[in-house]
Amino acid sequence: MGTISGIGGAVDGVNTVRTWTISSSADLQSFAASNTAGATGRAIGNKDWSGSYTAYGPQPVKMPGEKFTFTGSIDGTNGATGDAIVDSVEISIDIEGGGIIAHTVSFSSDGELSLGAAVAVDATVPAPYTSIGCKVELAAVAAEPQYGELANVRTVTLSFSAENPSYIDSSTAGQTKRHVGNIDLEVSIGVYVDDFADLPALNTVQSAKIYVSDTEYWEISWLMFGEASDLTVDREGAAIVGASLNAGLVVSQLIGEVQTLGEINTPDLETWWPAA
């Protein structure tokens, strides 16, 4: 039996892919009865599968709640394909490490998985986004927010998700499928601490711009800061004091006398939420 490397791997419609993975299962039904001679037998079970891919870039092609046909190729012509729905997306910006901005897209089945023919080739030219120079700006809730830079940001992680409910019925032939669920967003910001007064207070609601280049950013209206964790003072090692600021999506705020629905805008200036 021969072996094959991942050097020809690709995901259809996605550029600058680093890895992809698939996991499939059948919920085998075990039983023991008066005629199994003291042994446990098994019958077929409902099928399910899930997967993920990692890629470089600050704006994933696929986002939570989006249905698509996953085609992951091993060598350009063979691999795995199946209808799926995106469960979560995580975008990592490592300013301290000077890393290339990258993301992970996780998805679950919305139909049968097929192993065999799977054509996917990435013919794009790489255009990596560096984390160096990225920043976070925050502003109080207002019709025209006045943004100020959050000092000493080390890392930023944006975690988008959708609670996509699964179902199996007489029409799915034992295959797990899923509907689109409610979306959510959580943001974690690692910082060094010069002055505790600079940190957002708990329960504070703010607009946020999370930059992925000098001019491009995720714009979020709004985030509520709910936790400042991992605040550590290392006297023995004389380490720089740091903290992790954690915030979650707020869907509406009172601006003037009007309760207003927020927005999540992508770096390419499209409104991702609310959906059009």
VOTIMI-25266 format. One record per residue (C-alpha): residue number from 1; x negated, y, z negated. Coordinates in nm, 4 decimals. Example, Ala and Ser with C-alpha at 12.3 -4.5 7.8 and 13.67 -1.06 7.14 Angstrom:
% residues 2
+-----+----------+----------+----------+
: pos :       px :       py :       pz :
+-----+----------+----------+----------+
:   1 :  -1.2300 :  -0.4500 :  -0.7800 :
:   2 :  -1.3670 :  -0.1060 :  -0.7140 :
+-----+----------+----------+----------+
This chain:
% residues 276
+-----+----------+----------+----------+
: pos :       px :       py :       pz :
+-----+----------+----------+----------+
:   1 :   0.0000 :   0.0000 :   0.0000 :
:   2 :  -0.1374 :   0.3414 :   0.0951 :
:   3 :  -0.1159 :   0.6677 :  -0.0938 :
:   4 :  -0.0306 :   1.0207 :   0.0124 :
:   5 :  -0.1261 :   1.3549 :  -0.1385 :
:   6 :   0.0932 :   1.6611 :  -0.1818 :
:   7 :  -0.1084 :   1.8691 :   0.0645 :
:   8 :   0.1763 :   1.8636 :   0.3190 :
:   9 :   0.4523 :   1.9386 :   0.0684 :
:  10 :   0.7130 :   2.2081 :   0.1379 :
:  11 :   1.0706 :   2.3076 :   0.0554 :
:  12 :   1.2925 :   2.4149 :   0.3426 :
:  13 :   1.3675 :   2.7876 :   0.3390 :
:  14 :   1.1264 :   2.8659 :   0.0551 :
:  15 :   0.7828 :   3.0210 :   0.1017 :
:  16 :   0.4623 :   2.9803 :  -0.1001 :
:  17 :   0.5793 :   2.6645 :  -0.2798 :
:  18 :   0.3437 :   2.5219 :  -0.5419 :
:  19 :   0.5251 :   2.2033 :  -0.6485 :
:  20 :   0.8599 :   2.0309 :  -0.6191 :
:  21 :   1.0057 :   1.7418 :  -0.8151 :
:  22 :   1.3182 :   1.5242 :  -0.8120 :
:  23 :   1.4624 :   1.2972 :  -1.0826 :
:  24 :   1.7554 :   1.0626 :  -1.0122 :
:  25 :   1.9528 :   0.8283 :  -1.2372 :
:  26 :   2.2456 :   0.5883 :  -1.2550 :
:  27 :   2.4404 :   0.5629 :  -1.5797 :
:  28 :   2.4344 :   0.1831 :  -1.5902 :
:  29 :   2.7205 :   0.0358 :  -1.7946 :
:  30 :   2.6053 :  -0.2340 :  -2.0367 :
:  31 :   2.8368 :  -0.4989 :  -2.1808 :
:  32 :   2.8398 :  -0.8177 :  -2.3825 :
:  33 :   3.1384 :  -1.0530 :  -2.3989 :
:  34 :   3.2490 :  -1.4055 :  -2.4746 :
:  35 :   3.1148 :  -1.5287 :  -2.1411 :
:  36 :   2.7726 :  -1.3575 :  -2.1287 :
:  37 :   2.5993 :  -1.6375 :  -2.3250 :
:  38 :   2.4695 :  -1.4041 :  -2.5932 :
:  39 :   2.3093 :  -1.1655 :  -2.3421 :
:  40 :   2.3774 :  -0.8083 :  -2.2373 :
:  41 :   2.4888 :  -0.7576 :  -1.8798 :
:  42 :   2.5107 :  -0.4444 :  -1.6702 :
:  43 :   2.7377 :  -0.2960 :  -1.4064 :
:  44 :   2.6810 :   0.0002 :  -1.1760 :
:  45 :   2.7167 :   0.3513 :  -1.3192 :
:  46 :   2.7821 :   0.7043 :  -1.2024 :
:  47 :   2.4891 :   0.8660 :  -1.0227 :
:  48 :   2.3238 :   1.2019 :  -1.0848 :
:  49 :   2.0050 :   1.3809 :  -0.9882 :
:  50 :   1.8243 :   1.7031 :  -1.0570 :
:  51 :   1.5085 :   1.8774 :  -0.9513 :
:  52 :   1.2967 :   2.1883 :  -0.9538 :
:  53 :   1.0364 :   2.3698 :  -0.7524 :
:  54 :   0.7734 :   2.6268 :  -0.8415 :
:  55 :   0.6608 :   2.9005 :  -0.6070 :
:  56 :   0.4681 :   3.2250 :  -0.6062 :
:  57 :   0.6615 :   3.5506 :  -0.5795 :
:  58 :   0.8719 :   3.7863 :  -0.7959 :
:  59 :   1.2096 :   3.7237 :  -0.6306 :
:  60 :   1.3284 :   3.3654 :  -0.5783 :
:  61 :   1.5113 :   3.2758 :  -0.2583 :
:  62 :   1.7667 :   3.0791 :  -0.4642 :
:  63 :   1.9380 :   3.2100 :  -0.7798 :
:  64 :   2.1605 :   3.0517 :  -1.0506 :
:  65 :   2.5078 :   2.9502 :  -0.9377 :
:  66 :   2.4015 :   2.9308 :  -0.5731 :
:  67 :   2.4887 :   2.6130 :  -0.3827 :
:  68 :   2.2431 :   2.4967 :  -0.1188 :
:  69 :   2.1045 :   2.1905 :   0.0553 :
:  70 :   1.7733 :   2.0998 :  -0.1000 :
:  71 :   1.5195 :   1.9622 :   0.1462 :
:  72 :   1.1834 :   1.8801 :  -0.0038 :
:  73 :   0.9247 :   1.7340 :   0.2288 :
:  74 :   0.6150 :   1.5362 :   0.1338 :
:  75 :   0.4413 :   1.5506 :   0.4703 :
:  76 :   0.6615 :   1.7733 :   0.6874 :
:  77 :   0.8969 :   1.4960 :   0.7999 :
:  78 :   0.9727 :   1.2716 :   0.4983 :
:  79 :   1.0963 :   1.3435 :   0.1484 :
:  80 :   1.4289 :   1.4106 :  -0.0246 :
:  81 :   1.7429 :   1.6006 :   0.0662 :
:  82 :   2.0809 :   1.6589 :  -0.0963 :
:  83 :   2.3452 :   1.9188 :  -0.1811 :
:  84 :   2.2611 :   2.0995 :  -0.5057 :
:  85 :   2.3407 :   2.3994 :  -0.7237 :
:  86 :   2.0876 :   2.6220 :  -0.9002 :
:  87 :   2.1006 :   2.5997 :  -1.2809 :
:  88 :   1.8170 :   2.8335 :  -1.3813 :
:  89 :   1.5360 :   3.0552 :  -1.2619 :
:  90 :   1.2343 :   3.1665 :  -1.4645 :
:  91 :   1.0041 :   3.4439 :  -1.3425 :
:  92 :   0.6650 :   3.4836 :  -1.5126 :
:  93 :   0.4581 :   3.8019 :  -1.5127 :
:  94 :   0.1240 :   3.7507 :  -1.6902 :
:  95 :  -0.0320 :   4.0963 :  -1.7132 :
:  96 :  -0.2845 :   3.9950 :  -1.9781 :
:  97 :  -0.4089 :   3.6982 :  -1.7736 :
:  98 :  -0.3983 :   3.8917 :  -1.4467 :
:  99 :  -0.1956 :   3.6078 :  -1.2937 :
: 100 :  -0.0068 :   3.5913 :  -0.9686 :
: 101 :   0.3656 :   3.6431 :  -1.0300 :
: 102 :   0.5411 :   3.3057 :  -1.0015 :
: 103 :   0.8799 :   3.1475 :  -1.0586 :
: 104 :   1.0497 :   2.8146 :  -1.1226 :
: 105 :   1.3893 :   2.7200 :  -0.9777 :
: 106 :   1.5782 :   2.4299 :  -1.1427 :
: 107 :   1.8846 :   2.2704 :  -0.9850 :
: 108 :   2.1280 :   1.9788 :  -1.0201 :
: 109 :   2.3209 :   1.7576 :  -0.7826 :
: 110 :   2.6347 :   1.8629 :  -0.6018 :
: 111 :   2.6334 :   1.5526 :  -0.3821 :
: 112 :   2.4359 :   1.2457 :  -0.2820 :
: 113 :   2.0552 :   1.2436 :  -0.2776 :
: 114 :   1.8939 :   1.0961 :   0.0306 :
: 115 :   1.5346 :   0.9733 :   0.0428 :
: 116 :   1.3775 :   0.9465 :   0.3868 :
: 117 :   1.3795 :   1.2001 :   0.6695 :
: 118 :   1.3299 :   1.5523 :   0.5319 :
: 119 :   1.1857 :   1.8191 :   0.7593 :
: 120 :   1.0351 :   2.1240 :   0.5865 :
: 121 :   0.7382 :   2.3383 :   0.6921 :
: 122 :   0.6206 :   2.6728 :   0.5528 :
: 123 :   0.5038 :   2.8842 :   0.8463 :
: 124 :   0.4943 :   3.2134 :   0.6530 :
: 125 :   0.1826 :   3.4128 :   0.5692 :
: 126 :   0.1147 :   3.4368 :   0.1928 :
: 127 :   0.1567 :   3.7788 :   0.0308 :
: 128 :   0.0832 :   3.7271 :  -0.3401 :
: 129 :   0.2054 :   3.9710 :  -0.6029 :
: 130 :  -0.0443 :   4.0336 :  -0.8828 :
: 131 :   0.0672 :   4.0954 :  -1.2400 :
: 132 :  -0.2079 :   4.3544 :  -1.2796 :
: 133 :  -0.0496 :   4.6996 :  -1.2963 :
: 134 :   0.3000 :   4.5748 :  -1.3755 :
: 135 :   0.4951 :   4.7477 :  -1.6511 :
: 136 :   0.8299 :   4.7702 :  -1.8296 :
: 137 :   1.0363 :   5.0869 :  -1.8582 :
: 138 :   1.3315 :   5.1294 :  -2.0952 :
: 139 :   1.6040 :   5.3920 :  -2.1216 :
: 140 :   1.9002 :   5.4653 :  -2.3451 :
: 141 :   2.2440 :   5.3958 :  -2.1986 :
: 142 :   2.3473 :   5.6940 :  -1.9868 :
: 143 :   2.4973 :   5.7797 :  -1.6502 :
: 144 :   2.1493 :   5.8879 :  -1.5408 :
: 145 :   1.9001 :   5.6931 :  -1.7572 :
: 146 :   1.5742 :   5.8645 :  -1.8534 :
: 147 :   1.3137 :   5.5893 :  -1.8430 :
: 148 :   0.9982 :   5.5724 :  -2.0524 :
: 149 :   0.7235 :   5.3109 :  -2.0364 :
: 150 :   0.7061 :   5.0439 :  -2.3071 :
: 151 :   0.3481 :   5.0477 :  -2.4338 :
: 152 :   0.1011 :   4.7574 :  -2.4432 :
: 153 :   0.3002 :   4.4946 :  -2.2509 :
: 154 :   0.1124 :   4.1651 :  -2.2143 :
: 155 :   0.3634 :   3.9292 :  -2.0512 :
: 156 :   0.7213 :   3.9332 :  -1.9249 :
: 157 :   0.9495 :   3.6342 :  -1.8667 :
: 158 :   1.2906 :   3.6697 :  -1.7025 :
: 159 :   1.5170 :   3.3675 :  -1.7538 :
: 160 :   1.8312 :   3.3583 :  -1.5392 :
: 161 :   2.0803 :   3.0746 :  -1.5865 :
: 162 :   2.4262 :   2.9488 :  -1.4954 :
: 163 :   2.6366 :   2.7047 :  -1.6994 :
: 164 :   2.7485 :   2.4927 :  -1.4052 :
: 165 :   3.0061 :   2.2358 :  -1.5275 :
: 166 :   2.9730 :   1.8825 :  -1.3904 :
: 167 :   3.2547 :   1.6545 :  -1.2835 :
: 168 :   3.3213 :   1.3071 :  -1.1432 :
: 169 :   3.6548 :   1.2008 :  -1.0003 :
: 170 :   3.8093 :   0.9644 :  -0.7477 :
: 171 :   3.6896 :   1.1843 :  -0.4617 :
: 172 :   3.3205 :   1.1873 :  -0.5592 :
: 173 :   3.2673 :   0.8091 :  -0.5277 :
: 174 :   3.0628 :   0.7833 :  -0.8467 :
: 175 :   2.8409 :   1.0800 :  -0.7637 :
: 176 :   2.8161 :   1.3714 :  -1.0096 :
: 177 :   2.9078 :   1.7092 :  -0.8620 :
: 178 :   2.9205 :   2.0603 :  -1.0071 :
: 179 :   3.1107 :   2.3880 :  -0.9939 :
: 180 :   2.9659 :   2.7376 :  -1.0292 :
: 181 :   2.9520 :   2.8556 :  -1.3934 :
: 182 :   2.8981 :   3.1807 :  -1.5823 :
: 183 :   2.5581 :   3.3445 :  -1.5383 :
: 184 :   2.3278 :   3.4769 :  -1.8103 :
: 185 :   1.9937 :   3.6535 :  -1.8391 :
: 186 :   1.7393 :   3.6587 :  -2.1189 :
: 187 :   1.4137 :   3.8533 :  -2.1184 :
: 188 :   1.1070 :   3.7970 :  -2.3358 :
: 189 :   0.8373 :   4.0646 :  -2.3490 :
: 190 :   0.5032 :   3.9995 :  -2.5154 :
: 191 :   0.3377 :   4.3150 :  -2.6500 :
: 192 :   0.0503 :   4.4322 :  -2.8620 :
: 193 :   0.1644 :   4.6490 :  -3.1522 :
: 194 :   0.0099 :   4.9922 :  -3.2021 :
: 195 :   0.3030 :   5.1380 :  -3.3920 :
: 196 :   0.6100 :   4.9533 :  -3.5179 :
: 197 :   0.8144 :   5.2626 :  -3.4339 :
: 198 :   0.7472 :   5.1941 :  -3.0651 :
: 199 :   0.9351 :   4.8613 :  -3.0740 :
: 200 :   1.3045 :   4.8558 :  -2.9754 :
: 201 :   1.5251 :   4.8283 :  -3.2826 :
: 202 :   1.7464 :   4.5235 :  -3.3271 :
: 203 :   2.0913 :   4.5614 :  -3.1652 :
: 204 :   1.9566 :   4.8386 :  -2.9428 :
: 205 :   2.1061 :   4.8407 :  -2.5919 :
: 206 :   1.8869 :   4.9778 :  -2.3158 :
: 207 :   1.8502 :   4.9885 :  -1.9407 :
: 208 :   1.5352 :   4.8166 :  -1.8172 :
: 209 :   1.3090 :   4.8313 :  -1.5158 :
: 210 :   1.0699 :   4.5363 :  -1.4956 :
: 211 :   0.8086 :   4.6172 :  -1.2355 :
: 212 :   0.6609 :   4.3547 :  -1.0025 :
: 213 :   0.4520 :   4.6065 :  -0.8048 :
: 214 :   0.3851 :   4.9800 :  -0.8082 :
: 215 :   0.7250 :   5.0511 :  -0.6544 :
: 216 :   0.9390 :   4.7346 :  -0.6844 :
: 217 :   1.1241 :   4.6234 :  -0.9952 :
: 218 :   1.4120 :   4.4255 :  -1.1392 :
: 219 :   1.6632 :   4.6807 :  -1.2735 :
: 220 :   1.8927 :   4.5569 :  -1.5488 :
: 221 :   2.1900 :   4.7352 :  -1.7001 :
: 222 :   2.1860 :   4.6404 :  -1.9815 :
: 223 :   1.9733 :   4.4466 :  -2.2310 :
: 224 :   2.0368 :   4.4141 :  -2.6052 :
: 225 :   1.7303 :   4.3473 :  -2.8194 :
: 226 :   1.8103 :   4.0809 :  -3.0742 :
: 227 :   1.4798 :   3.9499 :  -3.2078 :
: 228 :   1.1165 :   4.0501 :  -3.2522 :
: 229 :   0.9448 :   3.7188 :  -3.3141 :
: 230 :   0.5923 :   3.5860 :  -3.3516 :
: 231 :   0.4715 :   3.9011 :  -3.5259 :
: 232 :   0.1404 :   3.7762 :  -3.6633 :
: 233 :  -0.1275 :   3.9564 :  -3.8616 :
: 234 :  -0.4553 :   3.7598 :  -3.8553 :
: 235 :  -0.6849 :   3.9212 :  -4.1143 :
: 236 :  -0.9500 :   3.6495 :  -4.0982 :
: 237 :  -0.9843 :   3.6565 :  -3.7211 :
: 238 :  -0.9210 :   4.0320 :  -3.6968 :
: 239 :  -0.6950 :   3.9550 :  -3.3992 :
: 240 :  -0.4952 :   4.2284 :  -3.2300 :
: 241 :  -0.1428 :   4.2315 :  -3.3731 :
: 242 :   0.1175 :   4.1177 :  -3.1228 :
: 243 :   0.4894 :   4.0434 :  -3.1032 :
: 244 :   0.7463 :   3.8925 :  -2.8689 :
: 245 :   1.0513 :   4.1084 :  -2.7958 :
: 246 :   1.3613 :   3.9119 :  -2.6940 :
: 247 :   1.6691 :   4.0550 :  -2.5292 :
: 248 :   1.9848 :   3.9333 :  -2.3555 :
: 249 :   2.2275 :   4.0629 :  -2.0964 :
: 250 :   2.5035 :   4.3065 :  -2.1987 :
: 251 :   2.7834 :   4.3228 :  -1.9425 :
: 252 :   2.9429 :   4.6603 :  -2.0216 :
: 253 :   2.8850 :   4.9836 :  -2.2088 :
: 254 :   3.0745 :   5.3036 :  -2.2852 :
: 255 :   2.9347 :   5.5877 :  -2.0732 :
: 256 :   3.1068 :   5.9116 :  -2.1561 :
: 257 :   3.4658 :   5.8014 :  -2.1968 :
: 258 :   3.4511 :   5.5174 :  -1.9430 :
: 259 :   3.3752 :   5.1515 :  -2.0213 :
: 260 :   3.1380 :   5.0642 :  -1.7399 :
: 261 :   3.0277 :   4.7288 :  -1.5997 :
: 262 :   2.6521 :   4.6807 :  -1.5723 :
: 263 :   2.4354 :   4.5566 :  -1.2842 :
: 264 :   2.1325 :   4.3432 :  -1.2109 :
: 265 :   1.9431 :   4.4720 :  -0.9082 :
: 266 :   1.6651 :   4.2773 :  -0.7359 :
: 267 :   1.3263 :   4.4137 :  -0.6269 :
: 268 :   1.4529 :   4.4303 :  -0.2669 :
: 269 :   1.7267 :   4.6706 :  -0.3877 :
: 270 :   2.0172 :   4.4264 :  -0.3616 :
: 271 :   2.2751 :   4.3904 :  -0.6393 :
: 272 :   2.2627 :   4.0282 :  -0.7576 :
: 273 :   2.5246 :   4.0753 :  -1.0295 :
: 274 :   2.8105 :   4.1419 :  -1.0186 :
: 275 :   2.8536 :   3.9484 :  -0.6973 :
: 276 :   3.0018 :   4.1388 :  -0.4082 :
+-----+----------+----------+----------+
